[in-house]
């Protein structure tokens, strides 16, 4: 029983060291949750990681080391989560039969502090947040306060600006339809304000506030050239040297030819009814149509149009706009079109 | 040449698609314009589309600044009997519409489409008729889907 008292005292010690960051769930056998932050993060903008761990000991403690597990974390990818936990567990093994709770918590904070830097690629441009090989080429990046996901400043702000324009366009469309009904102006302003000040993290969809960005807004522009310019030309060629690519293409071609012969490809025969219509999706549809033709020309190179075969596909009449096709850059190969959409009345059987 | 001045992201995505392909999915960029991807998805096992190959076309229209706009077009080229895919091959999938996020990649979109083949959702239909069929007589609808798979989507 003397040992139980000692264990309880140790738990009290943990509580006094970590204060509000520590939640004691049981004082004996010890069971606690600890919220850890890196020591190096005095300013919140310099904090890139945090974690909550659980430590649960059995009545055999301290002879048996306690169980340590991760409850929650921010800014840590799976690899670093695993590393953090195994570091703490290793520490537990180094201290057999000792009162180790404080030591484990310290180890956790220590290890987390060493991880207090953003890691990996920008989720938007897919290039490293922090360039490893060339420190001078460093692009400014920023973190969302709500979830600690990091992005190149330029990437996220560019996306954010785009989003604002989208929202405004959407709001215009909606407002003309609905806001007249309710004495408009104020309502619209309020909606607008809400939309502008909040967004969802592109990675986890957690809501963030635009003020997260403010410290980064002035960075954009001064570095914009770096992100887009360099090194692209060479890599394009490298991609086409990829050995599997040719095999893949041949396989694609063979299978798509087979499907073409079986009338398995959409648009292989007169099943699509082309109608001028007032479908609001017209512009999208027409661009789809153009590209569909381009690609089928591309992938079914040389296959003959299946004008005689028929399709068993049931038809619901879809409306297409045959006008306003978007012009895309095409080369001569793409002009070989294997199938032609029929006009009204060319519908499927 | 359409491949000059490609956004870096497209290049990165393409490299990854080729070097670490997702199971059951192969995607290759068109040589003429790398914004076009020809994609083949194998019908997932345990689904009515098992044993099939479906062709899709993707045009990645990530704008001049490489991040901002959605995938402009993802569409089936092979006929498929599925409540969320219409006869023109268009796909009803939230992440292609209002749930789009710039952190989504071609790979993630294709995985979602693969999952959609495994789990048709007739409650949010694109093809009303097929969805109705699915809801009133699922077994029969699945049979039709299998039949279509056999007729149209056979692979090598």
Interface residues (C-beta under 8 A of the other chain):
Chain A: X123 X124 X125 X126 X127 X155 X158 X159 X162 X200 X202 X203 X205 X227 X228 X231 X232 X233 X235 X236 X238 X239 X240 X242 X244 X245 X248 X249 X251 X252 X254 X255 X256 X258 X259 X262 X263 X264 X265 X266 X267 X271 X272 X287 X288 X291 X292 X294 X295 X296 X298 X299 X311 X312 X313 X314 X315 X316 X318 X329 X331 X333 X334
Chain B: X2 X3 X4 X5 X6 X7 X8 X9 X11 X12 X13 X14 X15 X16 X18 X19 X26 X28 X29 X30 X31 X32 X33 X34 X36 X38 X40 X53 X55 X57 X59 X63 X65 X66 X67 X68 X69 X72 X73 X75 X76 X77 X78 X79 X86 X87 X88 X89 X90 X101 X102 X103 X105 X127 X128 X129 X151 X152 X153 X154 X155 X156
